[in-house]
Amino acid sequence: MIIYLLWLLAVTSFNFSTSTITVSKAEPQGNFLYSEIPSIKMPLNEIKTLLQKEGNSLQPAVIDKVITTIQCANAYQVDRNNILTIIDYSMPSNQKRLWVFDLDKKELLFHTYVSHGIKSGTLLTDKFSNKFDSKASSIGVYKTEQSYYGREGLSLRLVGLDTKFNDNAFNRYIVMHGGWYMDEQFIKRYGRPGRSWGCPALPLPIKKQIIDTIKDNSLLVIYYPSDEWFNKSKFLNCSKQKSDQVVINRLSETQAPVDDEIREDILFVDLNKNNSREEHEPIITMSADAYERIFHSQPPLSRMLRRQINNAEYIALSKEEFNKLVLQGNREGLGEIHFVIPVIIMEHGYYETQMQIVNMGKIKEVQPNSDTSRITQEPAKSYRIDFESKPALNLKTTNRFIRWLGL
């Protein structure tokens, strides 16, 4: 009887161990999280044919690199769904350079505009960074996560999978969101869209459709013809031998953004009388419509407010423009001046900056605080403004960075 009980215990223990092994999941590969969604089984040659056929202006060089990233994603067992998004930053920002494909249905779903970071260029995108607070875009391979509501409204979290190229994206809060400055009419009027602080921003009318389509575990490839990315990215070199890596490490870095932007002097109200602008002190602006009418030129996006006021764009006046109005005694132009301050509000649980016009009434007179400006016609560095019904104010100039100014 004792022998029988020992035999029964041994059999039971063996069956228990076998059962445990059967239901265990494979360990995650690399840095990728386990997902119940299987990888796409569509052959690479069929994906390439789809991109060539449906990709419109998608260039062959881009297609080749995207196919390689998919091949390497398969090799690294990157779990993802059937949606593929491509951004081509070698194209100017006033062209449609984002594509969304459904690999299961073999069709192009979206083809539209997308922004780049304010430190990545103006019309062209040629500087990239993986660093915090760089305000630049990051190239490479991403996976999408959940959508959420933040300070930019509906947004989509992105996880950078490309080490050294975009793996700081999540912690940098690089997300996909909408932007009023990505509207096609805005682009046609000003020649290019606005710029984000590194996020790929979309036109507002189709933002929700795109985010709802690509969220939750799809692949995003952001392309740029960077030799460093071509030679160092694990998603473009998974088939290379270890001997190749010696050469890779000797290549120069991708061109990084530098703070070489020349900012024009603008005017602000020196309420604190310390010659240094503070956040609560208004700046001098004019609506974009009035700017075109008064100065007969296109409003500069580099001095456009990052938030609209009553669905209209506003421009911070330079000291040269303001001085011109003063010297000419341009009453119409002076009548179009608005004093604007930022206000912080709570929206969807996040603090958001909005712009607010401070009503100062009608300007009575503007006087430079230096007589030399009237003689030399050089712009003054400070002015006194008298109003019909408000106390006089002193204006000063500044070219320091203002976080809510410049697209």
Order of alpha helices (4+ residues) and beta strands (2+ residues): alpha-alpha-alpha-beta-beta-beta-beta-beta-beta-alpha-beta-alpha-beta-alpha-alpha-beta-beta-alpha-beta-alpha-alpha-beta-beta-beta-alpha-beta-beta
